[in-house]
Amino acid sequence: MKKQIHNLKILESRRKYLRSHLTPAEAFLWKHLQRSQLRGRKFRRQHSITYFIVDFYCPAEKLIIELDGQYHLNPDVAEYDSYRTEKLEELGFTVIRFENKMVFDFLPSVLKEIEDNFKLK
């Protein structure tokens, strides 16, 4: 039997909370990812994989997008981010990260980089 790793019940209330309290950068990027706007790809926000809740996830591409604010500049947080990325990549996911400022200042470049990580053309 295949072990469930997506959207574990134990994290449901946390995912719901995070979806209703998006950061400004998450809300801004979500406007461009929702409703399959980016090359027809469906994205989910605040999706959990094992015990990690990721900002955005594209199931068709096994692509995870993480947005990092000032909080992620803390060395301990950055170390944890690296650990998370490593664990998710071991499960076969691709993880890309953007600073919040990038989303606001260089949205076309951010969207292009996301598209560049699509394996299915």
JOBEL-V366964 format. One record per helix or strand of 3 or more residues. SS is the DSSP state (h for helix, s for strand). FROM is the first residue (numbers start at 0). LEN is the number of residues. If there is no record, write none. Layout:
# JOBEL-V366964
ss	from	len
SS	FROM	LEN
SS	FROM	LEN
This chain:
# JOBEL-V366964
ss	from	len
h	8	12
h	23	13
s	43	6
s	51	7
s	62	6
h	69	4
h	74	16
s	93	6
h	99	6
h	106	10
